[in-house]
Amino acid sequence: MGEQDKLKRAFSDKTLNDIKTSNSWQIFKIMSEFVEGFERLSKIGPCVSIFGSARTKADHKYYIAAEETAFQLTQQGYGVITGGGPGIMEAANKGAKRGNGKSVGLNIELPFEQFSNPYIDQDKLLTFDYFFVRKVMFVKYAQGFIVLPGGFGTLDELFEAITLIQTKKIGKFPIILQNKKYWAGMFEWIKNTLLEENNINADDLNLIHLTDTPEESVQIINDFYGKFMHQPNF
């Protein structure tokens, strides 16, 4: 029996029909997540998405910096969007709550580690099954990204935002990497490898800002949107 025949036997007609049926129903679940997200987030006003590791403890300097960053953003009139979980996400929601600002959590259902943090009002907490729907919400309703130290998930969200801006699929807004020491190696690799190999343009480097303090990060957001506020039709 050939390999193709073995595959056909392994995937019987019933199995294939079950897969097709499951995929069809999955479309409705995906649509419902998009609809709920669009309806609830369209009312929140100007917000900044804050990313970072879910593993960061409450006494860590990155946690403290994230909380202060979110607090300062609320004092400038911005709300805060996070992934809704622990670590840096919790810190940002905590800082926004301390500043009496809007605080949104886009939680994701994971088998073992993700749970919503206690600093988000329930009407501002959305829970998703699908990472790609959640990432759309991060980008569509944010006026800027502030990225603190994190792992693969943080990098995924960071490069998603950079790619969408680079390819002009969304408007250009500030992307800020907070903590220069943590991000310096990656930024140097982008500059010395990606740029040298002509895989990005020199202008693409200007999409990324490196800072060390909450004050610097918030100032970049303010400077960027300050230009538009002084335009006649703003």
Summary of the structure (lengths in Angstrom):
residues: 234
radius of gyration: 20.4
end to end distance: 70.5
largest distance: 74.8
contacts: 745
relative contact order: 0.12
helix: 55%
strand: 13%
